[in-house]
Amino acid sequence: MTAEEIITKLGHKGVKATANRILVYRMLEESDRPVSLADMERLNLSMDKSSIFRVLTLFLEHDVVHSFEDGRGILNYELCRSDGKCSQSDNHVHFYCESCQRSFCLDDIHIHDIPLPDGFYAHSLSFVVKGECAECRRKNHNQ
């Protein structure tokens, strides 16, 4: 994705593009799976952890990214694919591999609307399945 395309995407979310924001967006866009703050810090040596965190916090506030806790207490981030506000249709199941400690999006398995009691309002919804990914399963059981 070009810088111009990222600037347009951020603009649709009401976020002014800066060099750091474009860099973080690009890292998320190029990742084949959700990433944690520590993952992003390892991937990007030109930004410090607090700068990355500030960008991610802004992105969360403007629905640029979704976050979910992977079962270890660590937040993982992934881009929201809708242009405006995130919708319920953006929610999908995640898988956490206990062997390699990676998280995966299961985009084809959606989390449907959960009926809540009167007066309750959900800000986010997360569903994480823990186990062993296909790669680790093959490696660990074919030895």
Contacts in CASP RR format, 6 or more apart in sequence:
PFRMAT RR
TARGET T0000
AUTHOR 0000-0000-0000
METHOD contacts of the structure
MODEL  1
MTAEEIITKLGHKGVKATANRILVYRMLEESDRPVSLADMERLNLSMDKS
SIFRVLTLFLEHDVVHSFEDGRGILNYELCRSDGKCSQSDNHVHFYCESC
QRSFCLDDIHIHDIPLPDGFYAHSLSFVVKGECAECRRKNHNQ
1 9 0 8 1.000
1 26 0 8 1.000
1 29 0 8 1.000
3 17 0 8 1.000
3 22 0 8 1.000
6 17 0 8 1.000
6 22 0 8 1.000
6 25 0 8 1.000
6 26 0 8 1.000
6 29 0 8 1.000
7 17 0 8 1.000
7 22 0 8 1.000
9 25 0 8 1.000
9 64 0 8 1.000
9 83 0 8 1.000
10 16 0 8 1.000
10 17 0 8 1.000
10 21 0 8 1.000
10 22 0 8 1.000
10 25 0 8 1.000
10 64 0 8 1.000
11 17 0 8 1.000
12 83 0 8 1.000
12 84 0 8 1.000
13 62 0 8 1.000
13 63 0 8 1.000
13 64 0 8 1.000
13 83 0 8 1.000
13 84 0 8 1.000
14 62 0 8 1.000
15 21 0 8 1.000
15 58 0 8 1.000
15 59 0 8 1.000
15 62 0 8 1.000
15 64 0 8 1.000
20 47 0 8 1.000
20 51 0 8 1.000
20 52 0 8 1.000
20 55 0 8 1.000
21 55 0 8 1.000
21 58 0 8 1.000
21 59 0 8 1.000
23 44 0 8 1.000
23 46 0 8 1.000
23 47 0 8 1.000
24 40 0 8 1.000
24 44 0 8 1.000
24 47 0 8 1.000
24 52 0 8 1.000
24 55 0 8 1.000
24 56 0 8 1.000
24 59 0 8 1.000
25 59 0 8 1.000
25 64 0 8 1.000
25 79 0 8 1.000
27 35 0 8 1.000
27 40 0 8 1.000
27 43 0 8 1.000
27 44 0 8 1.000
28 35 0 8 1.000
28 65 0 8 1.000
28 77 0 8 1.000
28 78 0 8 1.000
28 79 0 8 1.000
29 79 0 8 1.000
31 39 0 8 1.000
31 43 0 8 1.000
31 78 0 8 1.000
33 78 0 8 1.000
33 102 0 8 1.000
33 103 0 8 1.000
33 104 0 8 1.000
33 105 0 8 1.000
34 68 0 8 1.000
34 70 0 8 1.000
34 76 0 8 1.000
34 77 0 8 1.000
34 78 0 8 1.000
34 94 0 8 1.000
34 103 0 8 1.000
34 104 0 8 1.000
34 105 0 8 1.000
35 43 0 8 1.000
35 76 0 8 1.000
35 77 0 8 1.000
35 78 0 8 1.000
36 70 0 8 1.000
36 74 0 8 1.000
36 75 0 8 1.000
36 76 0 8 1.000
36 77 0 8 1.000
37 49 0 8 1.000
37 52 0 8 1.000
37 53 0 8 1.000
37 56 0 8 1.000
37 75 0 8 1.000
37 77 0 8 1.000
38 74 0 8 1.000
40 52 0 8 1.000
40 56 0 8 1.000
40 77 0 8 1.000
41 47 0 8 1.000
41 48 0 8 1.000
41 49 0 8 1.000
41 52 0 8 1.000
44 52 0 8 1.000
56 65 0 8 1.000
56 67 0 8 1.000
56 77 0 8 1.000
58 64 0 8 1.000
59 65 0 8 1.000
59 77 0 8 1.000
60 67 0 8 1.000
60 77 0 8 1.000
63 80 0 8 1.000
63 82 0 8 1.000
63 84 0 8 1.000
63 85 0 8 1.000
63 86 0 8 1.000
64 79 0 8 1.000
64 80 0 8 1.000
65 77 0 8 1.000
65 78 0 8 1.000
65 79 0 8 1.000
65 80 0 8 1.000
66 77 0 8 1.000
66 78 0 8 1.000
66 79 0 8 1.000
66 80 0 8 1.000
66 86 0 8 1.000
66 90 0 8 1.000
66 124 0 8 1.000
67 75 0 8 1.000
67 76 0 8 1.000
67 77 0 8 1.000
67 78 0 8 1.000
67 124 0 8 1.000
68 75 0 8 1.000
68 76 0 8 1.000
68 94 0 8 1.000
68 103 0 8 1.000
68 124 0 8 1.000
68 126 0 8 1.000
68 128 0 8 1.000
69 75 0 8 1.000
69 76 0 8 1.000
69 126 0 8 1.000
69 128 0 8 1.000
70 76 0 8 1.000
70 94 0 8 1.000
70 96 0 8 1.000
70 103 0 8 1.000
70 128 0 8 1.000
71 96 0 8 1.000
71 128 0 8 1.000
71 130 0 8 1.000
72 96 0 8 1.000
72 101 0 8 1.000
76 94 0 8 1.000
76 103 0 8 1.000
78 105 0 8 1.000
80 86 0 8 1.000
80 90 0 8 1.000
81 90 0 8 1.000
82 89 0 8 1.000
82 90 0 8 1.000
88 111 0 8 1.000
88 112 0 8 1.000
88 113 0 8 1.000
88 125 0 8 1.000
89 110 0 8 1.000
91 110 0 8 1.000
91 111 0 8 1.000
91 125 0 8 1.000
91 127 0 8 1.000
92 105 0 8 1.000
92 106 0 8 1.000
92 107 0 8 1.000
92 108 0 8 1.000
92 109 0 8 1.000
92 110 0 8 1.000
92 111 0 8 1.000
93 106 0 8 1.000
93 109 0 8 1.000
93 110 0 8 1.000
93 111 0 8 1.000
93 127 0 8 1.000
93 128 0 8 1.000
93 129 0 8 1.000
94 103 0 8 1.000
94 104 0 8 1.000
94 105 0 8 1.000
94 106 0 8 1.000
94 126 0 8 1.000
94 127 0 8 1.000
94 128 0 8 1.000
94 129 0 8 1.000
95 103 0 8 1.000
95 104 0 8 1.000
95 106 0 8 1.000
95 128 0 8 1.000
95 129 0 8 1.000
95 130 0 8 1.000
95 131 0 8 1.000
95 133 0 8 1.000
96 102 0 8 1.000
96 103 0 8 1.000
96 104 0 8 1.000
96 128 0 8 1.000
96 129 0 8 1.000
96 130 0 8 1.000
96 131 0 8 1.000
97 103 0 8 1.000
97 104 0 8 1.000
97 131 0 8 1.000
97 132 0 8 1.000
97 133 0 8 1.000
97 136 0 8 1.000
98 130 0 8 1.000
98 131 0 8 1.000
98 132 0 8 1.000
99 131 0 8 1.000
99 132 0 8 1.000
99 133 0 8 1.000
99 136 0 8 1.000
99 140 0 8 1.000
100 133 0 8 1.000
100 135 0 8 1.000
100 136 0 8 1.000
102 133 0 8 1.000
103 128 0 8 1.000
104 133 0 8 1.000
106 129 0 8 1.000
111 125 0 8 1.000
111 127 0 8 1.000
114 122 0 8 1.000
114 125 0 8 1.000
116 122 0 8 1.000
132 140 0 8 1.000
END
